[in-house]
Amino acid sequence: MDFTTITIQIPSDLLQQAREIEKESLDALVTEALSKEIKLRRAWEAHQTIIKIREEVKQKTGVHPSSIPLIHQLREGEGRRD
């Protein structure tokens, strides 16, 4: 992994807490936290995209009836074509 040196400002109390609980270097802690945050934000963005697409489909096609009753009927043998 290629590293870049940056300068950041962190609230003093947050930095102190990080130093008290973290056994690894502060660099490792920040790298891990940033990586997790990026994954979280990408997942949230994907979730929002799914919600948007669902709404668009719902607007175009309307609400579809539930398939659960049909599945129950098929499991109970009604309407099977064996």
N, CA, C and O atoms as CSV, one atom per row, in Angstrom:
chain,resi,resn,atom,element,x,y,z
A,1,MET,N,N,0.846,-1.168,0.000
A,1,MET,CA,C,0.000,0.000,0.000
A,1,MET,C,C,0.893,1.233,0.000
A,1,MET,O,O,1.858,1.319,0.759
A,2,ASP,N,N,0.560,2.170,-0.851
A,2,ASP,CA,C,1.310,3.414,-0.953
A,2,ASP,C,C,0.735,4.414,0.046
A,2,ASP,O,O,-0.481,4.600,0.106
A,3,PHE,N,N,1.594,5.055,0.824
A,3,PHE,CA,C,1.137,5.981,1.850
A,3,PHE,C,C,1.452,7.417,1.470
A,3,PHE,O,O,2.453,7.692,0.808
A,4,THR,N,N,0.585,8.331,1.897
A,4,THR,CA,C,0.764,9.762,1.712
A,4,THR,C,C,0.701,10.415,3.078
A,4,THR,O,O,-0.147,10.071,3.901
A,5,THR,N,N,1.590,11.348,3.316
A,5,THR,CA,C,1.617,12.062,4.591
A,5,THR,C,C,0.695,13.270,4.496
A,5,THR,O,O,0.761,14.048,3.545
A,6,ILE,N,N,-0.182,13.415,5.520
A,6,ILE,CA,C,-1.084,14.558,5.567
A,6,ILE,C,C,-1.076,15.133,6.979
A,6,ILE,O,O,-0.599,14.495,7.918
A,7,THR,N,N,-1.602,16.326,7.116
A,7,THR,CA,C,-1.776,16.943,8.429
A,7,THR,C,C,-3.266,17.096,8.660
A,7,THR,O,O,-3.984,17.610,7.802
A,8,ILE,N,N,-3.734,16.647,9.826
A,8,ILE,CA,C,-5.148,16.777,10.152
A,8,ILE,C,C,-5.288,17.410,11.530
A,8,ILE,O,O,-4.368,17.368,12.348
A,9,GLN,N,N,-6.446,17.990,11.768
A,9,GLN,CA,C,-6.733,18.548,13.081
A,9,GLN,C,C,-7.751,17.653,13.766
A,9,GLN,O,O,-8.803,17.345,13.206
A,10,ILE,N,N,-7.427,17.241,14.984
A,10,ILE,CA,C,-8.286,16.367,15.778
A,10,ILE,C,C,-8.520,17.044,17.113
A,10,ILE,O,O,-7.580,17.580,17.699
A,11,PRO,N,N,-9.753,17.035,17.613
A,11,PRO,CA,C,-9.991,17.605,18.941
A,11,PRO,C,C,-9.079,16.940,19.982
A,11,PRO,O,O,-8.894,15.723,19.961
A,12,SER,N,N,-8.521,17.728,20.872
A,12,SER,CA,C,-7.544,17.241,21.848
A,12,SER,C,C,-8.077,16.095,22.689
A,12,SER,O,O,-7.368,15.117,22.926
A,13,ASP,N,N,-9.330,16.205,23.147
A,13,ASP,CA,C,-9.878,15.146,23.991
A,13,ASP,C,C,-10.040,13.835,23.215
A,13,ASP,O,O,-9.846,12.756,23.775
A,14,LEU,N,N,-10.393,13.924,21.938
A,14,LEU,CA,C,-10.524,12.730,21.110
A,14,LEU,C,C,-9.159,12.079,20.883
A,14,LEU,O,O,-9.038,10.854,20.913
A,15,LEU,N,N,-8.152,12.890,20.660
A,15,LEU,CA,C,-6.798,12.368,20.484
A,15,LEU,C,C,-6.313,11.688,21.761
A,15,LEU,O,O,-5.696,10.625,21.702
A,16,GLN,N,N,-6.584,12.284,22.892
A,16,GLN,CA,C,-6.180,11.690,24.168
A,16,GLN,C,C,-6.870,10.340,24.378
A,16,GLN,O,O,-6.234,9.377,24.807
A,17,GLN,N,N,-8.159,10.270,24.079
A,17,GLN,CA,C,-8.892,9.009,24.209
A,17,GLN,C,C,-8.309,7.940,23.288
A,17,GLN,O,O,-8.182,6.781,23.681
A,18,ALA,N,N,-7.960,8.325,22.079
A,18,ALA,CA,C,-7.376,7.373,21.127
A,18,ALA,C,C,-6.047,6.846,21.645
A,18,ALA,O,O,-5.756,5.656,21.526
A,19,ARG,N,N,-5.258,7.711,22.209
A,19,ARG,CA,C,-3.952,7.285,22.747
A,19,ARG,C,C,-4.115,6.369,23.945
A,19,ARG,O,O,-3.289,5.481,24.155
A,20,GLU,N,N,-5.164,6.564,24.738
A,20,GLU,CA,C,-5.382,5.743,25.923
A,20,GLU,C,C,-5.844,4.332,25.587
A,20,GLU,O,O,-5.458,3.380,26.266
A,21,ILE,N,N,-6.660,4.183,24.556
A,21,ILE,CA,C,-7.217,2.859,24.272
A,21,ILE,C,C,-6.509,2.100,23.160
A,21,ILE,O,O,-6.619,0.875,23.094
A,22,GLU,N,N,-5.809,2.767,22.312
A,22,GLU,CA,C,-5.211,2.122,21.161
A,22,GLU,C,C,-3.787,1.666,21.446
A,22,GLU,O,O,-2.938,2.439,21.890
A,23,LYS,N,N,-3.554,0.374,21.175
A,23,LYS,CA,C,-2.211,-0.178,21.359
A,23,LYS,C,C,-1.373,-0.028,20.091
A,23,LYS,O,O,-0.144,-0.075,20.141
A,24,GLU,N,N,-2.048,0.154,18.958
A,24,GLU,CA,C,-1.348,0.344,17.698
A,24,GLU,C,C,-0.978,1.822,17.546
A,24,GLU,O,O,-1.283,2.653,18.401
A,25,SER,N,N,-0.325,2.111,16.452
A,25,SER,CA,C,0.033,3.505,16.190
A,25,SER,C,C,-1.212,4.305,15.832
A,25,SER,O,O,-2.222,3.751,15.398
A,26,LEU,N,N,-1.122,5.594,16.019
A,26,LEU,CA,C,-2.218,6.481,15.663
A,26,LEU,C,C,-2.474,6.415,14.161
A,26,LEU,O,O,-3.619,6.507,13.720
A,27,ASP,N,N,-1.417,6.255,13.380
A,27,ASP,CA,C,-1.568,6.112,11.928
A,27,ASP,C,C,-2.436,4.904,11.590
A,27,ASP,O,O,-3.327,4.992,10.745
A,28,ALA,N,N,-2.174,3.775,12.250
A,28,ALA,CA,C,-2.959,2.563,11.998
A,28,ALA,C,C,-4.416,2.762,12.397
A,28,ALA,O,O,-5.326,2.320,11.696
A,29,LEU,N,N,-4.632,3.430,13.528
A,29,LEU,CA,C,-5.988,3.688,13.993
A,29,LEU,C,C,-6.751,4.561,12.994
A,29,LEU,O,O,-7.891,4.251,12.647
A,30,VAL,N,N,-6.146,5.626,12.540
A,30,VAL,CA,C,-6.798,6.540,11.594
A,30,VAL,C,C,-7.036,5.833,10.264
A,30,VAL,O,O,-8.094,6.005,9.659
A,31,THR,N,N,-6.082,5.050,9.804
A,31,THR,CA,C,-6.232,4.315,8.551
A,31,THR,C,C,-7.397,3.344,8.629
A,31,THR,O,O,-8.208,3.271,7.706
A,32,GLU,N,N,-7.488,2.598,9.720
A,32,GLU,CA,C,-8.580,1.640,9.898
A,32,GLU,C,C,-9.930,2.357,9.995
A,32,GLU,O,O,-10.908,1.926,9.383
A,33,ALA,N,N,-9.981,3.432,10.751
A,33,ALA,CA,C,-11.228,4.187,10.909
A,33,ALA,C,C,-11.683,4.773,9.575
A,33,ALA,O,O,-12.869,4.729,9.248
A,34,LEU,N,N,-10.758,5.312,8.817
A,34,LEU,CA,C,-11.097,5.897,7.524
A,34,LEU,C,C,-11.581,4.819,6.554
A,34,LEU,O,O,-12.532,5.041,5.805
A,35,SER,N,N,-10.942,3.678,6.565
A,35,SER,CA,C,-11.348,2.569,5.712
A,35,SER,C,C,-12.765,2.113,6.046
A,35,SER,O,O,-13.574,1.887,5.146
A,36,LYS,N,N,-13.067,1.976,7.332
A,36,LYS,CA,C,-14.411,1.573,7.758
A,36,LYS,C,C,-15.445,2.620,7.360
A,36,LYS,O,O,-16.538,2.277,6.909
A,37,GLU,N,N,-15.108,3.883,7.523
A,37,GLU,CA,C,-16.042,4.958,7.184
A,37,GLU,C,C,-16.328,4.989,5.686
A,37,GLU,O,O,-17.468,5.212,5.278
A,38,ILE,N,N,-15.320,4.771,4.876
A,38,ILE,CA,C,-15.513,4.739,3.426
A,38,ILE,C,C,-16.443,3.587,3.056
A,38,ILE,O,O,-17.357,3.773,2.252
A,39,LYS,N,N,-16.229,2.400,3.627
A,39,LYS,CA,C,-17.099,1.250,3.353
A,39,LYS,C,C,-18.530,1.541,3.795
A,39,LYS,O,O,-19.481,1.217,3.085
A,40,LEU,N,N,-18.679,2.149,4.961
A,40,LEU,CA,C,-19.998,2.489,5.476
A,40,LEU,C,C,-20.723,3.461,4.548
A,40,LEU,O,O,-21.902,3.277,4.247
A,41,ARG,N,N,-20.026,4.475,4.105
A,41,ARG,CA,C,-20.645,5.477,3.229
A,41,ARG,C,C,-20.990,4.898,1.861
A,41,ARG,O,O,-22.015,5.253,1.277
A,42,ARG,N,N,-20.140,4.009,1.348
A,42,ARG,CA,C,-20.462,3.363,0.065
A,42,ARG,C,C,-21.676,2.450,0.214
A,42,ARG,O,O,-22.532,2.405,-0.669
A,43,ALA,N,N,-21.752,1.729,1.318
A,43,ALA,CA,C,-22.902,0.866,1.570
A,43,ALA,C,C,-24.169,1.706,1.698
A,43,ALA,O,O,-25.214,1.329,1.168
A,44,TRP,N,N,-24.090,2.831,2.390
A,44,TRP,CA,C,-25.241,3.723,2.547
A,44,TRP,C,C,-25.687,4.269,1.194
A,44,TRP,O,O,-26.881,4.347,0.905
A,45,GLU,N,N,-24.711,4.645,0.372
A,45,GLU,CA,C,-25.015,5.156,-0.959
A,45,GLU,C,C,-25.704,4.079,-1.800
A,45,GLU,O,O,-26.670,4.369,-2.505
A,46,ALA,N,N,-25.216,2.845,-1.730
A,46,ALA,CA,C,-25.833,1.738,-2.460
A,46,ALA,C,C,-27.262,1.507,-1.962
A,46,ALA,O,O,-28.176,1.277,-2.754
A,47,HIS,N,N,-27.440,1.570,-0.662
A,47,HIS,CA,C,-28.768,1.394,-0.074
A,47,HIS,C,C,-29.727,2.470,-0.582
A,47,HIS,O,O,-30.867,2.171,-0.938
A,48,GLN,N,N,-29.268,3.710,-0.613
A,48,GLN,CA,C,-30.099,4.811,-1.089
A,48,GLN,C,C,-30.444,4.625,-2.569
A,48,GLN,O,O,-31.555,4.948,-2.989
A,49,THR,N,N,-29.508,4.110,-3.356
A,49,THR,CA,C,-29.760,3.842,-4.767
A,49,THR,C,C,-30.835,2.768,-4.921
A,49,THR,O,O,-31.726,2.888,-5.762
A,50,ILE,N,N,-30.745,1.720,-4.103
A,50,ILE,CA,C,-31.749,0.648,-4.135
A,50,ILE,C,C,-33.127,1.204,-3.794
A,50,ILE,O,O,-34.108,0.881,-4.464
A,51,ILE,N,N,-33.208,2.026,-2.773
A,51,ILE,CA,C,-34.487,2.626,-2.380
A,51,ILE,C,C,-35.053,3.469,-3.524
A,51,ILE,O,O,-36.249,3.416,-3.811
A,52,LYS,N,N,-34.190,4.242,-4.169
A,52,LYS,CA,C,-34.624,5.099,-5.275
A,52,LYS,C,C,-35.147,4.253,-6.439
A,52,LYS,O,O,-36.189,4.566,-7.015
A,53,ILE,N,N,-34.433,3.193,-6.781
A,53,ILE,CA,C,-34.856,2.326,-7.890
A,53,ILE,C,C,-36.172,1.631,-7.548
A,53,ILE,O,O,-37.057,1.527,-8.398
A,54,ARG,N,N,-36.305,1.155,-6.315
A,54,ARG,CA,C,-37.557,0.519,-5.894
A,54,ARG,C,C,-38.740,1.478,-6.056
A,54,ARG,O,O,-39.808,1.092,-6.530
A,55,GLU,N,N,-38.532,2.709,-5.661
A,55,GLU,CA,C,-39.597,3.706,-5.760
A,55,GLU,C,C,-39.937,3.990,-7.221
A,55,GLU,O,O,-41.110,4.138,-7.562
A,56,GLU,N,N,-38.922,4.069,-8.090
A,56,GLU,CA,C,-39.151,4.294,-9.514
A,56,GLU,C,C,-39.947,3.137,-10.119
A,56,GLU,O,O,-40.875,3.360,-10.895
A,57,VAL,N,N,-39.587,1.912,-9.767
A,57,VAL,CA,C,-40.302,0.734,-10.273
A,57,VAL,C,C,-41.735,0.738,-9.759
A,57,VAL,O,O,-42.672,0.450,-10.503
A,58,LYS,N,N,-41.898,1.064,-8.489
A,58,LYS,CA,C,-43.235,1.116,-7.893
A,58,LYS,C,C,-44.106,2.156,-8.607
A,58,LYS,O,O,-45.291,1.917,-8.839
A,59,GLN,N,N,-43.520,3.310,-8.956
A,59,GLN,CA,C,-44.266,4.344,-9.660
A,59,GLN,C,C,-44.667,3.889,-11.064
A,59,GLN,O,O,-45.749,4.228,-11.545
A,60,LYS,N,N,-43.790,3.119,-11.721
A,60,LYS,CA,C,-44.066,2.663,-13.089
A,60,LYS,C,C,-45.048,1.498,-13.121
A,60,LYS,O,O,-45.937,1.463,-13.973
A,61,THR,N,N,-44.899,0.551,-12.208
A,61,THR,CA,C,-45.666,-0.692,-12.298
A,61,THR,C,C,-46.744,-0.830,-11.237
A,61,THR,O,O,-47.600,-1.710,-11.334
A,62,GLY,N,N,-46.713,0.018,-10.240
A,62,GLY,CA,C,-47.680,-0.095,-9.155
A,62,GLY,C,C,-47.237,-1.154,-8.150
A,62,GLY,O,O,-46.177,-1.764,-8.288
A,63,VAL,N,N,-48.068,-1.355,-7.145
A,63,VAL,CA,C,-47.757,-2.327,-6.098
A,63,VAL,C,C,-48.215,-3.696,-6.574
A,63,VAL,O,O,-49.366,-3.862,-6.980
A,64,HIS,N,N,-47.338,-4.659,-6.526
A,64,HIS,CA,C,-47.669,-6.019,-6.933
A,64,HIS,C,C,-48.265,-6.784,-5.758
A,64,HIS,O,O,-47.889,-6.556,-4.608
A,65,PRO,N,N,-49.193,-7.689,-6.047
A,65,PRO,CA,C,-49.760,-8.479,-4.954
A,65,PRO,C,C,-48.701,-9.409,-4.356
A,65,PRO,O,O,-47.737,-9.789,-5.021
A,66,SER,N,N,-48.899,-9.755,-3.118
A,66,SER,CA,C,-47.962,-10.630,-2.431
A,66,SER,C,C,-48.007,-12.032,-3.042
A,66,SER,O,O,-49.082,-12.535,-3.367
A,67,SER,N,N,-46.851,-12.654,-3.197
A,67,SER,CA,C,-46.787,-14.019,-3.726
A,67,SER,C,C,-46.817,-15.059,-2.608
A,67,SER,O,O,-46.794,-16.258,-2.883
A,68,ILE,N,N,-46.868,-14.623,-1.372
A,68,ILE,CA,C,-46.839,-15.546,-0.236
A,68,ILE,C,C,-48.009,-16.527,-0.257
A,68,ILE,O,O,-47.785,-17.723,-0.071
A,69,PRO,N,N,-49.258,-16.076,-0.477
A,69,PRO,CA,C,-50.357,-17.046,-0.520
A,69,PRO,C,C,-50.169,-18.107,-1.607
A,69,PRO,O,O,-50.476,-19.278,-1.383
A,70,LEU,N,N,-49.671,-17.714,-2.769
A,70,LEU,CA,C,-49.425,-18.669,-3.847
A,70,LEU,C,C,-48.367,-19.685,-3.434
A,70,LEU,O,O,-48.517,-20.877,-3.699
A,71,ILE,N,N,-47.318,-19.232,-2.800
A,71,ILE,CA,C,-46.256,-20.132,-2.343
A,71,ILE,C,C,-46.808,-21.132,-1.335
A,71,ILE,O,O,-46.478,-22.317,-1.390
A,72,HIS,N,N,-47.649,-20.662,-0.412
A,72,HIS,CA,C,-48.262,-21.570,0.564
A,72,HIS,C,C,-49.141,-22.610,-0.132
A,72,HIS,O,O,-49.125,-23.785,0.234
A,73,GLN,N,N,-49.908,-22.175,-1.133
A,73,GLN,CA,C,-50.758,-23.106,-1.875
A,73,GLN,C,C,-49.921,-24.169,-2.569
A,73,GLN,O,O,-50.256,-25.353,-2.526
A,74,LEU,N,N,-48.846,-23.757,-3.202
A,74,LEU,CA,C,-47.987,-24.702,-3.911
A,74,LEU,C,C,-47.337,-25.684,-2.940
A,74,LEU,O,O,-47.204,-26.868,-3.249
A,75,ARG,N,N,-46.938,-25.205,-1.790
A,75,ARG,CA,C,-46.335,-26.096,-0.797
A,75,ARG,C,C,-47.337,-27.114,-0.265
A,75,ARG,O,O,-46.976,-28.244,0.062
A,76,GLU,N,N,-48.591,-26.704,-0.183
A,76,GLU,CA,C,-49.633,-27.595,0.322
A,76,GLU,C,C,-50.171,-28.510,-0.764
A,76,GLU,O,O,-51.025,-29.354,-0.491
A,77,GLY,N,N,-49.689,-28.357,-1.990
A,77,GLY,CA,C,-50.084,-29.254,-3.061
A,77,GLY,C,C,-51.191,-28.722,-3.947
A,77,GLY,O,O,-51.515,-29.359,-4.949
A,78,GLU,N,N,-51.770,-27.613,-3.633
A,78,GLU,CA,C,-52.833,-27.039,-4.451
A,78,GLU,C,C,-52.241,-26.414,-5.718
A,78,GLU,O,O,-51.299,-25.623,-5.658
A,79,GLY,N,N,-52.809,-26.784,-6.847
A,79,GLY,CA,C,-52.363,-26.187,-8.098
A,79,GLY,C,C,-51.056,-26.732,-8.626
A,79,GLY,O,O,-50.498,-26.166,-9.567
A,80,ARG,N,N,-50.548,-27.804,-8.059
A,80,ARG,CA,C,-49.281,-28.383,-8.554
A,80,ARG,C,C,-49.528,-29.123,-9.849
A,80,ARG,O,O,-50.613,-29.657,-10.080
A,81,ARG,N,N,-48.540,-29.150,-10.667
A,81,ARG,CA,C,-48.645,-29.830,-11.969
A,81,ARG,C,C,-47.635,-30.971,-12.069
A,81,ARG,O,O,-46.989,-31.130,-13.105
A,82,ASP,N,N,-47.492,-31.746,-11.036
A,82,ASP,CA,C,-46.510,-32.845,-11.036
A,82,ASP,C,C,-46.866,-33.901,-12.048
A,82,ASP,O,O,-46.151,-34.894,-12.183
